[in-house]
Amino acid sequence: MVKIAMLTAGGLAPCLSSAIGGLIERYSALAPEAEIIGYRYGYQGVLTGDSLAIMPEARKSAHLLHAHGGSPIGNSRVKLTNAKDLAKRGLIKDGEDPLAVAAAQLVKDKVTILHTIGGDDTNTTAADLAAFLAGNGHGLTVVGLPKTIDNDIFPIRQSLGALTAAEQGAIFFENATNERTTAPRTLVIHEIMGRHSGWLAAATARSYRERLRKATPLPAFAVVQNDIDALYVPELPVDIEAEAGRLKAVMERKGSVAIFLSEGAGVADLVREMEARGEAIERDAFGHVKIDKINVGDWFSRRFAKLIGAERTLVQKSGYFARSAAANAEDLALIRNMVELAAVSGLKGESGVVGHDEEQGGALRAIEFPRIRGGKPFDAKTPWFAGLLRDIGQTPD
């Protein structure tokens, strides 16, 4: 008997609801007799046995999920190999093996196909779980879907939700940019998610400038022109002194400065400064620095404000706004294609993470788990990115 389980994990992305809806739709068509459940709040639900059955009424209305953001079954950040953290949170008992606890629950629930919708941590954890079960005589097919607005999973060309997040970040800044009119010599920094990769910041800047070109031009007397003046990503060093000289001239000419900033840009320097002062660096269950706790945007604003003569500074973060949106048309098409293959792969017993494999000519396939890893950097030599930097005056013509 086929029994399908689904979970979403990690941070939100504009694809989770649609992916869940799509999986329900495809399995209802391909294997209508199969049971479908969703584990609430990701791996936390697996550990605690908290799941919900997808009943006939829910199957009939699954298409409605394509128009929603968030996750209909809930997310959490749970690392199954971090027993100490899980025991501290009360999700397992002291001395228990989280993989064994999760595996026992999947066996108890008679799950044969598990769909994990998340980033590299989510999907590699699923692979560990499948391997543990296989070693204990229980077969489980695990098919992941790549969810991250950072678009930084090797070797996947395009992760789900990232295209929408870029568009939503651009929409966010269409309003935030008007803060430049509230006072002369205003510095506005748009901080955008992206721990290791600058892809989202770059794509958001591109989307914003494309929308700006299509908008009705401001009258000639307008005190502020709304184009951006700088874009900083983790893949390129930032020469604060040189950039301050350039942006000071921009401030004199335009009366304001707008910077798009990837939250991962300058983090290494900031962490070194904090550690040198003896400050504790907060990290999550995966060992990642909690970027929201170290205020990258504030660090940049304090350094630039004095150097460029800003009288008012403002840091605006679009991350939660962008990642909580419903999927746009581009993402919906991508989700549809990936979900179709994910369901077929699940029924065939083929495990892996579905995506366009950059190391296999861009073919859409279930990519082997050992080849999945995070931290893929944005290619700063991409022609459209190089052109964008030239257009805003950050690099010479």
C-alpha positions as CSV (number, residue, x, y, z in Angstrom):
1,M,0.0,0.0,0.0
2,V,1.4,3.4,-1.0
3,K,1.3,6.1,1.7
4,I,2.7,9.5,1.0
5,A,3.9,12.0,3.6
6,M,4.9,15.6,3.0
7,L,6.8,18.2,5.1
8,T,8.1,21.7,4.6
9,A,11.1,22.9,6.6
10,G,13.4,25.8,7.1
11,G,12.4,29.4,6.3
12,L,9.5,30.3,4.2
13,A,9.6,30.7,0.4
14,P,7.0,31.6,-2.1
15,C,6.4,28.0,-3.3
16,L,5.5,25.9,-0.3
17,S,1.7,26.2,-0.5
18,S,1.8,25.6,-4.2
19,A,4.1,22.7,-4.0
20,I,1.9,21.0,-1.4
21,G,-1.2,21.7,-3.5
22,G,0.6,20.4,-6.6
23,L,1.7,17.1,-4.9
24,I,-1.9,16.5,-3.6
25,E,-3.2,17.1,-7.1
26,R,-0.7,14.9,-8.9
27,Y,-1.1,12.0,-6.5
28,S,-4.9,12.3,-6.5
29,A,-4.6,11.8,-10.3
30,L,-1.8,9.2,-10.4
31,A,-2.6,7.2,-7.3
32,P,-6.1,8.1,-6.1
33,E,-6.1,5.2,-3.7
34,A,-3.0,6.3,-1.9
35,E,-3.1,7.8,1.6
36,I,-1.6,11.3,1.9
37,I,-0.5,13.0,5.2
38,G,1.4,16.1,6.1
39,Y,3.7,16.4,9.0
40,R,3.0,19.6,10.9
41,Y,6.0,21.9,11.3
42,G,8.5,19.9,9.3
43,Y,10.8,17.4,11.1
44,Q,9.3,18.5,14.4
45,G,6.1,16.8,13.3
46,V,8.0,13.6,12.4
47,L,9.7,13.5,15.8
48,T,6.4,14.1,17.7
49,G,4.1,12.1,15.5
50,D,2.1,15.3,14.7
51,S,0.5,14.8,11.3
52,L,-2.8,15.5,9.5
53,A,-4.5,13.4,6.9
54,I,-5.4,14.9,3.6
55,M,-9.0,14.0,3.3
56,P,-11.2,14.0,0.1
57,E,-12.4,17.5,0.7
58,A,-8.9,18.8,1.0
59,R,-7.9,17.0,-2.2
60,K,-10.7,18.7,-4.1
61,S,-9.6,22.2,-2.9
62,A,-5.9,21.6,-3.3
63,H,-5.8,23.9,-6.3
64,L,-6.6,26.8,-4.1
65,L,-3.2,26.5,-2.4
66,H,-1.5,27.8,-5.6
67,A,-2.7,31.3,-4.7
68,H,-1.3,31.4,-1.2
69,G,2.0,32.1,0.5
70,G,3.4,30.5,3.7
71,S,3.1,26.7,4.3
72,P,-0.3,25.1,5.0
73,I,1.3,22.5,7.1
74,G,3.9,24.7,8.9
75,N,7.7,24.9,9.0
76,S,10.3,24.7,11.6
77,R,14.1,24.6,11.8
78,V,15.0,21.2,13.1
79,K,18.3,19.3,12.5
80,L,17.9,15.6,13.1
81,T,21.6,15.1,13.8
82,N,21.7,17.8,16.5
83,A,20.5,15.6,19.5
84,K,21.5,18.2,22.1
85,D,19.4,20.9,20.6
86,L,16.4,18.7,20.1
87,A,16.6,17.4,23.7
88,K,16.8,21.0,24.9
89,R,13.7,21.8,23.0
90,G,11.8,18.8,24.4
91,L,11.4,17.1,21.0
92,I,13.3,14.0,22.1
93,K,14.5,12.6,25.4
94,D,18.0,12.8,26.7
95,G,20.1,10.0,25.2
96,E,17.7,9.3,22.3
97,D,18.9,9.2,18.7
98,P,16.8,11.7,16.7
99,L,17.2,9.6,13.5
100,A,15.9,6.5,15.3
101,V,13.0,8.5,16.8
102,A,12.0,9.9,13.4
103,A,12.5,6.6,11.6
104,A,10.3,4.8,14.2
105,Q,7.5,7.3,13.6
106,L,7.7,6.9,9.8
107,V,7.5,3.1,10.2
108,K,4.6,3.4,12.7
109,D,2.8,5.7,10.2
110,K,3.6,3.2,7.4
111,V,5.0,5.9,5.1
112,T,6.5,4.6,1.9
113,I,7.1,7.9,0.1
114,L,8.4,11.1,1.9
115,H,8.4,14.4,0.1
116,T,10.6,17.1,1.7
117,I,10.3,20.6,0.5
118,G,13.3,22.7,1.7
119,G,16.9,23.7,1.2
120,D,20.0,21.6,1.2
121,D,19.8,21.0,5.0
122,T,16.3,19.7,4.7
123,N,17.0,17.4,1.9
124,T,20.3,16.0,3.0
125,T,18.7,15.3,6.4
126,A,16.0,13.4,4.5
127,A,18.8,11.4,2.8
128,D,20.3,10.5,6.2
129,L,16.9,9.4,7.4
130,A,16.3,7.2,4.3
131,A,19.8,5.6,4.8
132,F,19.1,4.9,8.5
133,L,15.8,3.2,7.6
134,A,17.4,1.2,4.8
135,G,20.0,0.0,7.3
136,N,17.2,-1.2,9.5
137,G,15.3,-3.1,6.8
138,H,12.7,-0.5,6.0
139,G,12.5,0.9,2.5
140,L,11.5,4.6,2.1
141,T,11.6,6.6,-1.1
142,V,12.5,10.2,-0.4
143,V,11.9,12.8,-3.1
144,G,12.9,16.4,-2.2
145,L,11.9,19.7,-3.8
146,P,14.5,22.5,-3.7
147,K,13.1,25.5,-1.8
148,T,15.3,28.5,-1.0
149,I,15.0,32.1,-2.0
150,D,18.8,32.3,-2.0
151,N,19.0,30.0,-5.1
152,D,22.2,28.5,-3.7
153,I,21.8,24.7,-4.0
154,F,24.4,22.7,-5.9
155,P,23.9,21.5,-8.6
156,I,20.4,22.9,-9.1
157,R,19.9,25.7,-11.7
158,Q,16.9,27.4,-10.1
159,S,15.3,26.7,-6.7
160,L,11.6,27.2,-6.1
161,G,10.4,30.5,-4.7
162,A,13.5,32.6,-5.6
163,L,12.1,34.2,-8.7
164,T,9.0,35.4,-6.8
165,A,11.1,36.6,-3.8
166,A,13.1,38.8,-6.2
167,E,10.0,40.3,-7.7
168,Q,8.4,40.9,-4.3
169,G,11.6,42.6,-3.0
170,A,11.4,44.9,-6.0
171,I,7.8,45.7,-5.2
172,F,8.7,46.3,-1.5
173,F,11.4,48.9,-2.5
174,E,9.0,50.7,-4.9
175,N,7.4,52.0,-1.7
176,A,10.5,52.1,0.5
177,T,12.4,54.3,-2.0
178,N,9.9,57.1,-1.3
179,E,11.5,57.6,2.1
180,R,14.2,59.4,0.2
181,T,11.8,62.4,-0.1
182,T,11.3,62.8,3.7
183,A,14.6,64.7,4.2
184,P,17.5,66.0,2.2
185,R,20.7,63.9,2.0
186,T,19.0,60.6,2.9
187,L,20.7,57.2,2.7
188,V,18.4,54.3,2.3
189,I,19.8,50.7,2.5
190,H,17.6,47.9,1.2
191,E,18.9,44.8,3.1
192,I,18.0,41.6,1.2
193,M,18.2,37.9,2.3
194,G,21.2,35.9,1.1
195,R,23.6,34.4,3.6
196,H,26.2,32.9,1.2
197,S,24.9,34.0,-2.2
198,G,24.2,37.4,-3.7
199,W,21.8,36.0,-6.3
200,L,18.7,37.3,-4.6
201,A,20.0,40.8,-4.1
202,A,21.2,40.9,-7.7
203,A,17.9,39.5,-9.0
204,T,15.9,41.9,-6.9
205,A,17.9,44.8,-8.2
206,R,17.4,43.7,-11.7
207,S,13.7,43.2,-11.2
208,Y,13.4,46.7,-9.5
209,R,15.2,48.4,-12.4
210,E,13.1,46.6,-15.0
211,R,9.9,47.7,-13.2
212,L,11.3,51.3,-12.9
213,R,11.9,51.4,-16.7
214,K,8.3,50.5,-17.3
215,A,6.9,53.0,-14.8
216,T,5.7,56.4,-15.8
217,P,8.7,58.8,-15.5
218,L,8.8,61.3,-12.7
219,P,8.4,65.0,-13.7
220,A,11.6,66.9,-14.3
221,F,11.2,68.9,-11.1
222,A,11.1,65.8,-8.8
223,V,13.6,66.1,-6.0
224,V,14.5,62.4,-6.0
225,Q,15.2,60.0,-8.9
226,N,14.4,56.4,-7.8
227,D,17.2,54.4,-9.4
228,I,19.6,52.5,-7.1
229,D,23.2,53.7,-6.6
230,A,25.1,50.6,-5.3
231,L,24.7,46.8,-5.0
232,Y,26.8,44.8,-2.7
233,V,26.9,40.9,-2.7
234,P,29.1,38.4,-0.7
235,E,30.9,37.3,-3.8
236,L,32.6,40.7,-4.4
237,P,34.7,42.7,-1.9
238,V,33.5,46.1,-0.9
239,D,36.1,48.9,-0.7
240,I,34.3,51.1,1.8
241,E,36.6,54.1,1.3
242,A,36.5,54.0,-2.6
243,E,32.7,53.4,-2.6
244,A,32.2,56.3,-0.1
245,G,34.0,58.6,-2.4
246,R,31.8,57.6,-5.4
247,L,28.6,57.7,-3.3
248,K,29.5,61.1,-1.8
249,A,29.5,62.5,-5.4
250,V,26.1,60.8,-6.0
251,M,24.7,62.4,-2.9
252,E,25.9,65.8,-4.0
253,R,24.4,65.3,-7.4
254,K,21.1,63.5,-6.6
255,G,20.4,64.5,-3.0
256,S,20.0,60.9,-1.8
257,V,21.7,57.5,-2.1
258,A,20.0,54.1,-2.3
259,I,22.0,50.8,-1.7
260,F,20.9,47.3,-2.3
261,L,22.7,45.0,0.1
262,S,22.8,41.2,0.4
263,E,22.7,40.3,4.1
264,G,25.8,38.1,3.6
265,A,27.9,40.9,2.3
266,G,30.6,42.0,4.9
267,V,29.5,39.4,7.4
268,A,32.9,37.9,7.9
269,D,34.3,41.4,8.7
270,L,31.5,42.2,11.0
271,V,31.8,38.9,12.9
272,R,35.5,39.4,13.3
273,E,34.8,42.9,14.8
274,M,32.2,41.5,17.2
275,E,34.5,38.6,18.4
276,A,37.4,41.1,18.8
277,R,35.1,43.0,21.2
278,G,34.3,39.8,23.1
279,E,30.7,39.7,21.9
280,A,28.9,36.3,21.6
281,I,27.8,35.3,18.1
282,E,24.4,33.6,18.1
283,R,24.1,30.6,15.9
284,D,21.1,28.4,14.9
285,A,20.8,24.6,15.2
286,F,22.7,24.2,12.0
287,G,25.7,26.2,13.2
288,H,24.9,29.2,11.0
289,V,25.4,32.7,12.3
290,K,22.1,34.3,13.0
291,I,22.4,37.2,10.5
292,D,19.3,38.9,11.8
293,K,21.0,39.3,15.2
294,I,24.1,41.1,13.9
295,N,22.6,43.9,11.9
296,V,24.6,44.0,8.6
297,G,22.5,46.8,7.2
298,D,23.2,48.9,10.3
299,W,26.9,48.2,10.1
300,F,27.0,49.5,6.5
301,S,24.8,52.5,7.3
302,R,27.0,53.6,10.1
303,R,30.1,53.4,8.0
304,F,28.7,55.1,5.0
305,A,26.6,57.8,6.6
306,K,29.5,59.9,7.9
307,L,31.7,59.3,4.9
308,I,29.1,60.5,2.4
309,G,27.5,63.2,4.5
310,A,24.1,61.6,5.0
311,E,21.8,63.6,7.3
312,R,19.3,60.8,7.6
313,T,19.8,57.0,7.3
314,L,17.2,54.2,7.0
315,V,17.7,50.5,6.7
316,Q,14.7,48.6,5.2
317,K,14.6,44.7,5.1
318,S,12.3,43.1,2.6
319,G,13.1,39.5,3.5
320,Y,9.9,38.5,5.5
321,F,7.7,40.4,3.0
322,A,9.3,38.7,0.0
323,R,9.5,35.2,1.3
324,S,5.9,35.1,2.5
325,A,4.3,35.9,-0.9
326,A,2.4,33.5,-3.1
327,A,4.3,32.2,-6.1
328,N,4.3,34.3,-9.3
329,A,3.6,32.9,-12.8
330,E,7.3,32.0,-13.3
331,D,7.5,30.0,-10.1
332,L,4.1,28.4,-10.7
333,A,5.4,27.0,-14.0
334,L,8.6,25.7,-12.4
335,I,6.7,24.2,-9.5
336,R,4.3,22.4,-11.8
337,N,7.1,20.8,-13.8
338,M,9.1,19.8,-10.7
339,V,6.0,18.4,-8.8
340,E,5.0,16.3,-11.8
341,L,8.5,14.6,-11.8
342,A,8.5,14.4,-8.0
343,A,5.3,12.4,-8.0
344,V,6.4,10.1,-10.8
345,S,9.7,9.5,-9.1
346,G,8.0,8.7,-5.8
347,L,5.8,6.1,-7.4
348,K,8.8,4.6,-9.2
349,G,10.8,4.4,-6.0
350,E,13.5,6.8,-7.3
351,S,14.9,9.0,-4.5
352,G,16.6,12.3,-5.0
353,V,16.0,16.1,-5.2
354,V,14.2,17.2,-8.2
355,G,15.8,20.0,-10.2
356,H,17.5,21.1,-13.4
357,D,20.9,19.5,-13.0
358,E,23.6,22.0,-14.1
359,E,26.1,19.2,-14.3
360,Q,23.9,17.1,-16.6
361,G,23.1,19.7,-19.3
362,G,20.3,21.3,-17.3
363,A,18.1,18.2,-17.4
364,L,15.2,18.0,-15.0
365,R,15.8,14.9,-12.9
366,A,15.8,13.5,-9.4
367,I,19.4,14.4,-8.5
368,E,21.3,12.0,-6.3
369,F,21.4,13.1,-2.6
370,P,25.2,12.9,-2.2
371,R,25.5,15.6,-4.9
372,I,23.2,18.0,-3.1
373,R,24.8,20.7,-1.0
374,G,24.3,24.4,-0.2
375,G,26.4,27.5,-0.4
376,K,26.5,27.8,-4.2
377,P,27.8,31.3,-4.9
378,F,26.3,33.7,-7.3
379,D,28.3,34.0,-10.5
380,A,29.4,37.7,-10.4
381,K,30.6,37.4,-14.0
382,T,27.1,36.8,-15.3
383,P,26.7,39.3,-18.2
384,W,23.4,40.8,-16.9
385,F,24.9,41.4,-13.5
386,A,28.1,43.0,-14.9
387,G,25.8,45.3,-17.1
388,L,23.7,46.2,-14.1
389,L,26.8,47.3,-12.1
390,R,27.9,49.4,-15.1
391,D,24.5,51.0,-15.4
392,I,24.5,52.2,-11.8
393,G,28.0,53.5,-12.0
394,Q,29.6,51.0,-9.6
395,T,32.1,49.8,-12.2
396,P,33.6,51.8,-15.1
397,D,32.2,51.6,-18.6
